[in-house]
Every structure is written in C-alpha cells, then in structure tokens.
Amino acid sequence: MDERTRADIERAEAALVEHYPRLVRLGYLVLPPSLGRHRRVLAAHGLVQRALPRPVRRRRRRGGLPAQRGPVPSGYDLVRLRTLRLALSYEALPARPLPLMPYIWGLRLFPRAGGADELALDRALSAVPAPVRAALGLWHLEGLDRDAARAVLVAAGVEDPDAAQRAAAALDRATGAGAAALLKSEEFDPCTVQTRPTDLLRRRQHVRVAGALAAAVALVAAVAVVAGDGGGPPRQQTAAEQALDPARLLRTPNEQWADASRVDFTAWPPRGHQAGDRELLGRALRVWAAPPPGTRITASAGTSTRPPDQPPRLLYAGLIDNVMVAVFHDGDRLVRYAEPEDATPTLHFARVDNAAVTSGGALVIGRGNGWMRYLLAPWISGITTRDLLAPDAPERGVHVAPDGVTDRIPTPPGSGGACGSWPVARLHTSARIGQSRGFLVSDLGDLAPVHLMYGEAGGARAGGPGGDAAGGDVAGSGGPGAGEVAGAPALHSWARTACSLRALRGAGVRSVNNWAYARQSLPEGGGSVTWVCTRADTWRGPGRVTVQFQPPAARPTDPGRLVGGALNTARCGRFGRPVVGDVHWQAKSGKWYLLAAGSPGVTGLDATGAVRTTTTTPTLAVPAPQAAAPAEVWGRLGDGGRVGAVGQVGPAGP
C-alpha cells in the first residue's frame, strides 16, 4: 500500500474522531425528513461511521511511469465529502433498499424538541431536495462561502449546484436571519437525543427466541476458537508487536501514587476522554515506531527518538484545543503524539529519567502562540501563576479540569525581543506529600517544565522541605541549600535573574537553582552587592553555571551582571560547592576596583596579575589600574586546596 495513502487515511480517521458530532449534524440535516427522526438519527451516525475511506493499493502501469496523483484533500475535507455523498444517496429512498444503519433494540431515539421557530424551519427543510439542505449546511454549519460550497457540492455529485444554492438562498430569506442559529440548536443535533421504549408487549414475545439464537451463536464461536487455524497453538506476538499493541499499554491505577515507593511518571494514571480509544492509541504507537513522511519530530537535547521496545505507559489521550493528543512514558522518556486538524502528526520526545515529586509534577500537554497548558500529576492539588518580574504581586489561581488539564497559561518570552514578563506556575502538592508551599516551575519549551529553586549562603533553605533534593531526585541536582522559591529574598533574586533563562530554552534542563552565595559591601559607600551562582542541571547530567553580580538597582527587576560562566562543571552543586567570582567594577567617582567573593568554605582570596593582593576573608575589593587590567583570583580552601574564579565575562559599571 502506498505510504502516502496510509497517511491520508490516518489523517481522515483522526478528523472523523475529532469532528464526529459536527459531521453527524451535517448528515442529519441532509438526510430526507421522510425517514422519520429515529431513523434519521441512526442513519446520520451510520453514514459518518462509514465515511472513512479504505486504503487502496496503487499499481504501476507496465512499461510506464506511476500515475500522477491529484491533489489530496485534507483529512476533514475528505470525510466531510464522503459524508455528504452518503447522505445525498438516501434521497432516492424508498425506491431502493435502505442502506445499512446501526440498530437500537428496544429504544426510539430522537433529538430534543425545539420551539416554534425550529419546527417551522424543519417543515421548510422537508419541502426541499437534499442538495438544497446540503447547501444550507455548508453555509451555516461549515462556514463556507458560496464558491467553496459550490466546489464541495460539485465534488459530492450534485448535478446543478447553482440551482441548489439559489433555492437555499430563497429558503434562507423565507426563514429569516436566524437560520444559522436554529440549525445549531438541539432540534438538529443527533448526538444529543432523548429515548423512549418501543412496544414492550411485542418485545417480550421475542425474548425466548433471541436467547436461543444468542446461545447458538456463542456455541459456534466457541467451536471456531477451539478449531483455531488448523488446530495449532495461537501465534505469539513478537516483542515489537507487543510494543505497538494498544491493549498492552501499561495503565497505573488511579490512587497507586499515594502508596508507591516511586512518586514519578510511573505513578501517573491514564487520563483523558480517549484513554480507551484503541484506534487513536494504535495510530500514535505506529507513528512513533515508523513516522510517515512529513511527520514533524522534535526532541529535547540528549533525548533519543528510538521506537518503543516494550509497551509504554499511557498518561493521557484526549482532545486539546482541537488537537488529538496522546502522551506515553517508557521509563526514560515522555513521548507526546499530536494530530493537528488537517495537518501531519507531530512527535515530541523529552528525557525524564529519575524524575521525582517535583520534576514529575507536570508536563506540557498543549501549546499555542503565547500560551500553553499543563497536565498535572495526581498528587498536585492546585496551581497558581505569577510573574517573576513582579515579585511583590500576588499569585493568581488557575482552573484545572477534572482530567488534570489546566486552562491556558501565558508562556515566557522567546529569545528575541523584550523581556517584559516571565510567567511561572506554582504547583501545590497534596497533603499526603507534605510540601504545603508548593514549588515553582517555568516553561522552557520542553515537555517537562523546569523546577526553579533558591538557596542562600550557609545552606538556609528559602522554602523549607521540598525541592528536587528532598523530593528524591538524582544527587547533585539543585545545589547547596536548594529550597523552594518563597519569600521576598527568593522572589527578588529571581526577578533579577528570570530573563537569563531564555538562554536555556530547549536545552533539556531539569532544574535551575539561584544560590546567593555571598554578600559584599561596595567601596565608596556604593551599597551592598549580592553574588549569585545560578546552576542549571540537565536531565542528561552535565550542568551549566553562571555567576551574577547583583549591585543595588533602580528597579527590582533590573537584571544582574553576568560575570562568569562554565559548562559541564560541578560548581555550585552538591559535589562542587566552593565557587569564586570576580569582576572589574567602576564606582560613581569613575574609579575602578577589582571585586571578588567566595562561597562558604573559601577562607581567603589571592589576586595576581595587574592586581596583587591577598585577603584572609572570602571577599575582596581593591583599586584596579583600568577596566581591562588582567587579573586572576583564586580562593583558598580550609583543607589547603584552591579554587579559581569562574571564567570572567567583562567589567561591570556603577
């Protein structure tokens, strides 16, 4: 079968599932009212369910090139066209046999009754042929203009689409300007129905016959199973087939997280209205295993895109902002599959091995232009948002749907342009977890949000217990005294640091800790400066460190000065605590100074080069001959060792 054809069929299937009520309403409108409301309801559902095209095998002509393929309609356009064709075919009834429809035993189904206006419109529709009703549906239900509607009518086989549209316009004028609203009412909605029983006495007479027939069918089925394929044992699925079988997906019970030894993505139960949709899940697994041409694949730094080698765990399957989404967890990665309307599927991979309470507390389930939605872990009891660049403003609540999906939340600014705000979310944990203050996360473009933390010199935690450190994440993440971002010092520190997070977008970052490792008085009465080491830990292990020099500022959101940075280092982490930073600083008088500061554990500083001095304290402030005067600063440790200053970036102004 042609690969492109398979992709077309899968897109059509996704569009049918996503827009099923919309298609059924269109089919119900076009079907002949003479069928009666019960049979129209059943026929509308039946024709939409049969609207999915079958894959075709394209054959090459001998001795020639493959036939050229014409324009392929989008998934939704294709199923809408087939729905219209099937609905129009009922117009010849009852001259020919009734097409196959779903059968409902013992019940009569019909849409909810409307008012006098709906009844008048229904009577008017019953007096016109199906192409006229189709034209009205394309205008008012599908939102097409005259030209687009005419093209659809022609493709559906209508002999005189212009006459159909003229008659539809006349009916539109006769029924008033409210026809569009009336067609969208419950009177014409075959998915919102009322039920009534059929003839109960007659049904009882057939119960025994039906029971005997069912027993016979069951017996035949049992014999067929025993016989099998030649009497041999059933074929066992290979490991690759098992990994792609929706029936074998791992599903965690809803409340297992409360008693689990690992509180991470393995404790998430499956959620979403399509969690039982095997067709959707099967498509997602097949695309993951063998992405068709055109599939858009993105992966966080250091994340493999290999196919599943065993059945993954299902976390979510449902409709998010008109996109069908399925999310899986295979132990090391999150995999998000999305079927956008009338577009090729997308796959997003993100490494999340060794997650814990905080790093496994949420994932990005949907994203748009300037907004995103989180899917929250079952142990998250609530969510609030705040702007890191407004440290004194209160937090605001966010609505969470029963399936754990949040309302839209603004996303931080991109790498270009101004940085006027930095939205973050605080995830509040269940009382069973015991982190009453919750923890702060920021979206940096990956599936898993980044956990933000704060610590102060001496190891004091700003937020009390919690953080990745207390939550059981890998050793080395966070940093010295890493705690939650709570209280004025933590928020004001992040207000001056937030915009630097833009450099970490898409880098597979797990957590970022601001460690205020030293404070120092500036010369000439310049006030007090805070030295901050910001450590970003990635899911794959290596960390990135930057040192900021934060002098007094006119505004609380003025960013600090970046004075040093290092990659793939243990500095400012649990196993590389000592850190030294230095900078050339100019006072208001115009005079230059060499400033330096070391973290706890640094007992003294040595400066060499253009400036030569030694201190017995972890801070240094001495006059420097000029801004670019080369100087090296080393910190002395209590055990006799030395640590060099993190690589310099440049001088700092007053």
ChimeraX attribute file (.defattr): number of C-alpha atoms within 10 A of each C-alpha:
attribute: neighborCount
match mode: 1-to-1
recipient: residues
	/A:1	10
	/A:2	12
	/A:3	12
	/A:4	13
	/A:5	16
	/A:6	16
	/A:7	21
	/A:8	22
	/A:9	21
	/A:10	24
	/A:11	24
	/A:12	25
	/A:13	22
	/A:14	25
	/A:15	28
	/A:16	24
	/A:17	18
	/A:18	20
	/A:19	15
	/A:20	16
	/A:21	17
	/A:22	18
	/A:23	27
	/A:24	26
	/A:25	23
	/A:26	29
	/A:27	30
	/A:28	27
	/A:29	25
	/A:30	30
	/A:31	28
	/A:32	26
	/A:33	18
	/A:34	12
	/A:35	16
	/A:36	11
	/A:37	18
	/A:38	17
	/A:39	21
	/A:40	24
	/A:41	28
	/A:42	21
	/A:43	27
	/A:44	26
	/A:45	23
	/A:46	21
	/A:47	24
	/A:48	26
	/A:49	19
	/A:50	15
	/A:51	21
	/A:52	21
	/A:53	14
	/A:54	10
	/A:55	15
	/A:56	11
	/A:57	11
	/A:58	11
	/A:59	10
	/A:60	10
	/A:61	9
	/A:62	7
	/A:63	6
	/A:64	7
	/A:65	8
	/A:66	11
	/A:67	10
	/A:68	6
	/A:69	6
	/A:70	6
	/A:71	6
	/A:72	11
	/A:73	13
	/A:74	18
	/A:75	23
	/A:76	22
	/A:77	16
	/A:78	22
	/A:79	27
	/A:80	28
	/A:81	19
	/A:82	20
	/A:83	26
	/A:84	27
	/A:85	20
	/A:86	23
	/A:87	26
	/A:88	22
	/A:89	15
	/A:90	20
	/A:91	19
	/A:92	11
	/A:93	13
	/A:94	10
	/A:95	8
	/A:96	9
	/A:97	9
	/A:98	12
	/A:99	12
	/A:100	11
	/A:101	17
	/A:102	14
	/A:103	11
	/A:104	10
	/A:105	9
	/A:106	12
	/A:107	14
	/A:108	17
	/A:109	19
	/A:110	22
	/A:111	20
	/A:112	16
	/A:113	14
	/A:114	13
	/A:115	9
	/A:116	9
	/A:117	13
	/A:118	21
	/A:119	14
	/A:120	11
	/A:121	18
	/A:122	17
	/A:123	11
	/A:124	14
	/A:125	20
	/A:126	16
	/A:127	12
	/A:128	15
	/A:129	17
	/A:130	24
	/A:131	27
	/A:132	25
	/A:133	27
	/A:134	28
	/A:135	27
	/A:136	29
	/A:137	24
	/A:138	22
	/A:139	18
	/A:140	17
	/A:141	19
	/A:142	15
	/A:143	13
	/A:144	16
	/A:145	11
	/A:146	13
	/A:147	10
	/A:148	12
	/A:149	21
	/A:150	20
	/A:151	12
	/A:152	20
	/A:153	25
	/A:154	13
	/A:155	14
	/A:156	21
	/A:157	15
	/A:158	20
	/A:159	12
	/A:160	12
	/A:161	21
	/A:162	17
	/A:163	13
	/A:164	23
	/A:165	22
	/A:166	13
	/A:167	19
	/A:168	23
	/A:169	15
	/A:170	11
	/A:171	19
	/A:172	17
	/A:173	12
	/A:174	12
	/A:175	16
	/A:176	11
	/A:177	10
	/A:178	12
	/A:179	19
	/A:180	16
	/A:181	11
	/A:182	20
	/A:183	21
	/A:184	16
	/A:185	15
	/A:186	17
	/A:187	19
	/A:188	25
	/A:189	21
	/A:190	28
	/A:191	19
	/A:192	14
	/A:193	17
	/A:194	13
	/A:195	13
	/A:196	10
	/A:197	10
	/A:198	12
	/A:199	10
	/A:200	10
	/A:201	8
	/A:202	9
	/A:203	11
	/A:204	10
	/A:205	10
	/A:206	10
	/A:207	11
	/A:208	10
	/A:209	10
	/A:210	11
	/A:211	11
	/A:212	11
	/A:213	12
	/A:214	12
	/A:215	11
	/A:216	12
	/A:217	11
	/A:218	12
	/A:219	12
	/A:220	11
	/A:221	12
	/A:222	12
	/A:223	10
	/A:224	12
	/A:225	12
	/A:226	12
	/A:227	12
	/A:228	12
	/A:229	11
	/A:230	7
	/A:231	10
	/A:232	9
	/A:233	10
	/A:234	9
	/A:235	7
	/A:236	8
	/A:237	10
	/A:238	8
	/A:239	13
	/A:240	14
	/A:241	13
	/A:242	18
	/A:243	21
	/A:244	25
	/A:245	19
	/A:246	21
	/A:247	13
	/A:248	15
	/A:249	19
	/A:250	19
	/A:251	17
	/A:252	17
	/A:253	11
	/A:254	13
	/A:255	13
	/A:256	15
	/A:257	20
	/A:258	15
	/A:259	10
	/A:260	11
	/A:261	9
	/A:262	15
	/A:263	24
	/A:264	26
	/A:265	31
	/A:266	22
	/A:267	25
	/A:268	26
	/A:269	20
	/A:270	23
	/A:271	22
	/A:272	18
	/A:273	12
	/A:274	19
	/A:275	18
	/A:276	15
	/A:277	13
	/A:278	13
	/A:279	15
	/A:280	24
	/A:281	25
	/A:282	15
	/A:283	21
	/A:284	29
	/A:285	24
	/A:286	17
	/A:287	20
	/A:288	24
	/A:289	17
	/A:290	12
	/A:291	18
	/A:292	16
	/A:293	11
	/A:294	12
	/A:295	16
	/A:296	13
	/A:297	14
	/A:298	16
	/A:299	20
	/A:300	21
	/A:301	17
	/A:302	15
	/A:303	19
	/A:304	13
	/A:305	19
	/A:306	10
	/A:307	16
	/A:308	19
	/A:309	14
	/A:310	17
	/A:311	22
	/A:312	25
	/A:313	23
	/A:314	25
	/A:315	27
	/A:316	25
	/A:317	26
	/A:318	23
	/A:319	19
	/A:320	17
	/A:321	14
	/A:322	13
	/A:323	20
	/A:324	21
	/A:325	26
	/A:326	28
	/A:327	26
	/A:328	25
	/A:329	25
	/A:330	20
	/A:331	16
	/A:332	15
	/A:333	20
	/A:334	25
	/A:335	26
	/A:336	26
	/A:337	27
	/A:338	25
	/A:339	24
	/A:340	20
	/A:341	20
	/A:342	18
	/A:343	17
	/A:344	19
	/A:345	28
	/A:346	20
	/A:347	22
	/A:348	21
	/A:349	25
	/A:350	25
	/A:351	29
	/A:352	25
	/A:353	20
	/A:354	16
	/A:355	24
	/A:356	22
	/A:357	24
	/A:358	31
	/A:359	27
	/A:360	25
	/A:361	27
	/A:362	26
	/A:363	23
	/A:364	19
	/A:365	24
	/A:366	21
	/A:367	18
	/A:368	11
	/A:369	7
	/A:370	12
	/A:371	13
	/A:372	18
	/A:373	22
	/A:374	25
	/A:375	22
	/A:376	23
	/A:377	25
	/A:378	22
	/A:379	24
	/A:380	20
	/A:381	15
	/A:382	18
	/A:383	22
	/A:384	18
	/A:385	19
	/A:386	20
	/A:387	22
	/A:388	24
	/A:389	24
	/A:390	18
	/A:391	21
	/A:392	15
	/A:393	10
	/A:394	11
	/A:395	15
	/A:396	12
	/A:397	13
	/A:398	15
	/A:399	13
	/A:400	18
	/A:401	10
	/A:402	9
	/A:403	15
	/A:404	20
	/A:405	23
	/A:406	21
	/A:407	15
	/A:408	18
	/A:409	19
	/A:410	21
	/A:411	21
	/A:412	23
	/A:413	18
	/A:414	16
	/A:415	14
	/A:416	7
	/A:417	7
	/A:418	9
	/A:419	15
	/A:420	12
	/A:421	19
	/A:422	21
	/A:423	19
	/A:424	24
	/A:425	26
	/A:426	22
	/A:427	25
	/A:428	21
	/A:429	23
	/A:430	16
	/A:431	11
	/A:432	10
	/A:433	16
	/A:434	12
	/A:435	20
	/A:436	16
	/A:437	17
	/A:438	27
	/A:439	26
	/A:440	24
	/A:441	25
	/A:442	22
	/A:443	25
	/A:444	22
	/A:445	22
	/A:446	23
	/A:447	27
	/A:448	26
	/A:449	26
	/A:450	26
	/A:451	28
	/A:452	27
	/A:453	31
	/A:454	29
	/A:455	27
	/A:456	20
	/A:457	17
	/A:458	14
	/A:459	16
	/A:460	14
	/A:461	22
	/A:462	21
	/A:463	22
	/A:464	17
	/A:465	18
	/A:466	23
	/A:467	31
	/A:468	29
	/A:469	21
	/A:470	14
	/A:471	18
	/A:472	18
	/A:473	20
	/A:474	15
	/A:475	12
	/A:476	18
	/A:477	28
	/A:478	32
	/A:479	32
	/A:480	29
	/A:481	25
	/A:482	31
	/A:483	30
	/A:484	26
	/A:485	30
	/A:486	19
	/A:487	12
	/A:488	12
	/A:489	16
	/A:490	23
	/A:491	22
	/A:492	19
	/A:493	24
	/A:494	26
	/A:495	24
	/A:496	22
	/A:497	23
	/A:498	24
	/A:499	23
	/A:500	16
	/A:501	19
	/A:502	17
	/A:503	11
	/A:504	16
	/A:505	15
	/A:506	17
	/A:507	18
	/A:508	28
	/A:509	27
	/A:510	26
	/A:511	25
	/A:512	27
	/A:513	30
	/A:514	30
	/A:515	29
	/A:516	26
	/A:517	27
	/A:518	23
	/A:519	20
	/A:520	18
	/A:521	15
	/A:522	18
	/A:523	18
	/A:524	10
	/A:525	9
	/A:526	13
	/A:527	11
	/A:528	13
	/A:529	17
	/A:530	19
	/A:531	27
	/A:532	29
	/A:533	30
	/A:534	28
	/A:535	28
	/A:536	29
	/A:537	27
	/A:538	22
	/A:539	24
	/A:540	15
	/A:541	14
	/A:542	14
	/A:543	25
	/A:544	20
	/A:545	23
	/A:546	22
	/A:547	31
	/A:548	25
	/A:549	25
	/A:550	21
	/A:551	23
	/A:552	16
	/A:553	13
	/A:554	7
	/A:555	9
	/A:556	17
	/A:557	21
	/A:558	16
	/A:559	21
	/A:560	25
	/A:561	21
	/A:562	21
	/A:563	22
	/A:564	21
	/A:565	20
	/A:566	16
	/A:567	13
	/A:568	11
	/A:569	15
	/A:570	21
	/A:571	25
	/A:572	31
	/A:573	27
	/A:574	17
	/A:575	14
	/A:576	13
	/A:577	16
	/A:578	24
	/A:579	24
	/A:580	30
	/A:581	29
	/A:582	32
	/A:583	27
	/A:584	25
	/A:585	25
	/A:586	20
	/A:587	16
	/A:588	12
	/A:589	8
	/A:590	10
	/A:591	16
	/A:592	24
	/A:593	24
	/A:594	24
	/A:595	22
	/A:596	26
	/A:597	29
	/A:598	29
	/A:599	25
	/A:600	17
	/A:601	16
	/A:602	25
	/A:603	19
	/A:604	20
	/A:605	26
	/A:606	20
	/A:607	20
	/A:608	13
	/A:609	11
	/A:610	13
	/A:611	19
	/A:612	13
	/A:613	13
	/A:614	15
	/A:615	15
	/A:616	12
	/A:617	14
	/A:618	23
	/A:619	23
	/A:620	24
	/A:621	20
	/A:622	16
	/A:623	15
	/A:624	21
	/A:625	14
	/A:626	16
	/A:627	18
	/A:628	12
	/A:629	14
	/A:630	13
	/A:631	17
	/A:632	16
	/A:633	26
	/A:634	24
	/A:635	30
	/A:636	23
	/A:637	18
	/A:638	11
	/A:639	9
	/A:640	7
	/A:641	9
	/A:642	17
	/A:643	17
	/A:644	18
	/A:645	24
	/A:646	21
	/A:647	16
	/A:648	18
	/A:649	14
	/A:650	16
	/A:651	20
	/A:652	21
	/A:653	15
	/A:654	14
